[in-house]
Amino acid sequence: MKRLLPILALLLGVCAFFILPGEGFTRFWKEWLVVSLSMNHADALIVPGGEPLARPQEAARLYKLGVAPKIFVTGTGDAFSIRKVLIGEGVPVSAISVESKARTTHANAVLLKPMLEKAKVHSALIVTSPFHTRRALATFRKVMPEITFGVTDASIGWWGREEGRRDINRFAVIEFLKTAEYLLLYGVSPILKPDSTDTK
């Protein structure tokens, strides 16, 4: 099955050349990749690395609204810059925990698991980019089925502009490939359970 990934990547690459600028593809991936499962209250917010501004800004906003008393940042490369943004947005240092070794979404979940267990977290809201929401939610649920997870998206302003569409559509193409990879490698199904239906 793993041999299919390079072929799939090539096909997506060819397709991407033609579809990246189109509104039709934007509507398509938003229908298939974006999920939202909000939580009025959770034990923690989780901010995966990979986008260092919109995600922490949205997490800080939710923190200040009282959605959760703790924020866990996870990911190598930008974890500490995300922490800096959170602090700049008014989140106290004592409320932030950082995991800085994970290089993938799966590693985010695996390496955060002992930290969440130690903090007695039973519910958490993931704050991530829109195209990443479905895979992030499915991955964290797979790794930690004992914890109730929600997910909400955070977008940079550029993606909402006409000239930013190619940029975000490119990320969406990559996300389709990663979704297939996670199904093959980790058994993470993008089909969420009926009892946890998400609204777009």
C-alpha positions as CSV (number, residue, x, y, z in Angstrom):
1,M,0.0,0.0,0.0
2,K,2.8,2.4,0.8
3,R,4.0,2.1,-2.8
4,L,0.8,3.9,-3.9
5,L,1.8,7.1,-2.1
6,P,4.4,8.3,-4.7
7,I,1.9,7.6,-7.5
8,L,-0.8,9.5,-5.6
9,A,1.6,12.3,-4.9
10,L,2.4,12.6,-8.6
11,L,-1.3,12.6,-9.6
12,L,-2.1,15.3,-7.0
13,G,0.9,17.3,-8.2
14,V,-0.4,17.2,-11.8
15,C,-3.9,18.0,-10.7
16,A,-2.7,20.9,-8.5
17,F,-1.1,22.6,-11.5
18,F,-4.6,23.1,-13.0
19,I,-6.8,23.5,-9.9
20,L,-4.8,25.6,-7.5
21,P,-6.2,29.0,-8.6
22,G,-9.8,27.8,-8.8
23,E,-12.7,28.6,-6.5
24,G,-14.2,25.2,-7.3
25,F,-11.3,23.4,-5.7
26,T,-11.4,25.7,-2.6
27,R,-15.1,24.8,-2.1
28,F,-14.2,21.1,-2.6
29,W,-11.5,20.9,0.0
30,K,-13.4,23.0,2.5
31,E,-16.3,20.5,2.2
32,W,-14.0,17.4,2.7
33,L,-11.2,18.6,4.9
34,V,-12.7,21.2,7.3
35,V,-14.5,20.2,10.4
36,S,-15.5,22.2,13.5
37,L,-16.4,20.8,16.8
38,S,-16.4,23.7,19.3
39,M,-16.4,23.4,23.0
40,N,-17.7,25.9,25.5
41,H,-15.3,24.6,28.1
42,A,-12.4,22.2,28.0
43,D,-9.5,21.3,30.3
44,A,-7.0,22.5,27.7
45,L,-6.3,24.1,24.4
46,I,-3.8,22.4,22.0
47,V,-1.8,24.4,19.5
48,P,0.1,22.3,17.0
49,G,3.1,23.9,15.3
50,G,3.2,24.6,11.6
51,E,1.6,28.1,11.5
52,P,3.1,30.5,14.0
53,L,0.6,33.4,14.2
54,A,-3.1,32.7,13.6
55,R,-3.2,29.5,15.7
56,P,-1.7,31.0,18.8
57,Q,-3.7,34.2,18.4
58,E,-7.0,32.2,18.2
59,A,-5.9,30.1,21.2
60,A,-5.1,33.2,23.2
61,R,-8.6,34.6,22.3
62,L,-10.3,31.4,23.5
63,Y,-8.2,31.4,26.6
64,K,-9.2,34.9,27.5
65,L,-12.8,33.9,26.9
66,G,-12.4,31.3,29.6
67,V,-12.8,28.2,27.3
68,A,-9.8,26.5,28.9
69,P,-7.3,27.3,31.7
70,K,-4.3,25.7,30.0
71,I,-2.6,25.8,26.6
72,F,-0.3,23.0,25.3
73,V,2.0,23.9,22.4
74,T,3.5,21.1,20.4
75,G,6.0,20.9,17.5
76,T,9.6,21.4,16.7
77,G,10.8,24.6,15.0
78,D,8.2,27.1,16.0
79,A,6.9,25.9,19.5
80,F,8.7,28.6,21.3
81,S,7.8,31.4,18.9
82,I,4.2,30.3,19.3
83,R,4.7,30.5,23.1
84,K,6.0,34.0,22.6
85,V,2.9,35.0,20.6
86,L,0.7,33.6,23.3
87,I,2.5,35.6,26.0
88,G,2.3,38.7,23.8
89,E,-1.4,38.2,23.5
90,G,-1.8,38.2,27.3
91,V,-1.7,34.5,28.2
92,P,0.3,34.0,31.5
93,V,3.5,31.9,31.3
94,S,2.1,29.6,34.0
95,A,-0.8,28.6,31.7
96,I,1.5,27.4,28.8
97,S,3.2,24.0,28.4
98,V,5.6,23.3,25.5
99,E,6.5,20.1,23.7
100,S,9.2,20.9,21.2
101,K,10.3,17.6,19.6
102,A,7.3,16.5,17.5
103,R,7.7,16.8,13.7
104,T,4.4,15.4,12.6
105,T,0.7,15.6,13.7
106,H,1.0,12.0,14.9
107,A,4.1,12.8,16.9
108,N,2.2,15.8,18.3
109,A,-0.4,13.5,19.8
110,V,2.0,10.8,20.9
111,L,4.4,13.2,22.7
112,L,1.6,15.2,24.2
113,K,-0.1,12.2,25.6
114,P,2.0,11.8,28.8
115,M,1.8,15.6,29.4
116,L,-2.0,15.6,29.1
117,E,-2.2,12.6,31.4
118,K,0.0,14.2,34.0
119,A,-2.1,17.4,33.9
120,K,-5.3,15.3,34.2
121,V,-6.8,16.6,31.0
122,H,-10.0,14.9,30.1
123,S,-11.1,17.3,27.3
124,A,-9.2,19.4,24.9
125,L,-9.8,21.8,22.0
126,I,-7.4,21.7,19.1
127,V,-6.7,25.0,17.4
128,T,-5.2,24.6,13.9
129,S,-5.4,25.7,10.3
130,P,-8.7,24.9,8.5
131,F,-7.3,22.3,6.1
132,H,-5.7,20.5,9.0
133,T,-8.7,20.2,11.2
134,R,-10.1,16.8,10.1
135,R,-6.7,14.9,10.2
136,A,-5.7,16.6,13.5
137,L,-9.0,15.7,15.2
138,A,-8.9,12.1,13.9
139,T,-5.2,11.6,14.9
140,F,-5.6,12.9,18.5
141,R,-8.8,10.7,18.9
142,K,-6.9,7.7,17.6
143,V,-3.9,8.2,19.9
144,M,-5.9,9.2,23.0
145,P,-9.5,7.8,22.8
146,E,-9.9,8.4,26.5
147,I,-9.9,12.1,26.1
148,T,-12.7,14.1,24.5
149,F,-11.4,16.3,21.7
150,G,-12.9,19.2,19.8
151,V,-11.3,21.2,17.0
152,T,-11.6,24.8,15.7
153,D,-9.8,26.5,12.8
154,A,-7.6,29.6,12.6
155,S,-6.7,31.3,9.3
156,I,-4.2,33.9,8.4
157,G,-5.7,36.9,6.6
158,W,-3.8,36.3,3.4
159,W,-5.7,33.1,2.8
160,G,-8.9,34.9,2.7
161,R,-7.8,37.2,-0.2
162,E,-8.0,36.4,-3.9
163,E,-4.3,36.4,-4.3
164,G,-3.9,34.0,-1.3
165,R,-6.1,31.3,-2.7
166,R,-3.3,29.5,-4.6
167,D,-1.3,29.4,-1.3
168,I,-4.0,27.8,0.8
169,N,-5.1,25.5,-2.0
170,R,-1.6,24.2,-2.3
171,F,-1.7,23.3,1.4
172,A,-5.0,21.6,0.9
173,V,-3.6,19.4,-1.9
174,I,-0.7,18.3,0.4
175,E,-3.3,17.6,3.1
176,F,-5.2,15.2,0.9
177,L,-1.9,13.3,0.5
178,K,-1.2,13.3,4.2
179,T,-4.7,12.1,4.9
180,A,-4.1,9.1,2.7
181,E,-0.7,8.5,4.3
182,Y,-2.1,8.6,7.8
183,L,-4.8,6.1,6.9
184,L,-2.1,3.7,5.5
185,L,0.6,4.2,8.1
186,Y,-1.3,4.8,11.4
187,G,-4.8,3.6,10.7
188,V,-6.2,7.1,11.2
189,S,-9.5,7.3,9.4
190,P,-10.7,10.6,8.1
191,I,-14.3,9.4,8.5
192,L,-15.3,10.6,12.0
193,K,-17.7,8.6,14.1
194,P,-21.5,9.3,13.7
195,D,-21.8,10.1,17.4
196,S,-19.3,12.9,17.0
197,T,-20.7,14.6,13.9
198,D,-19.0,17.8,13.1
199,T,-20.4,20.9,11.5
200,K,-18.7,22.9,8.8
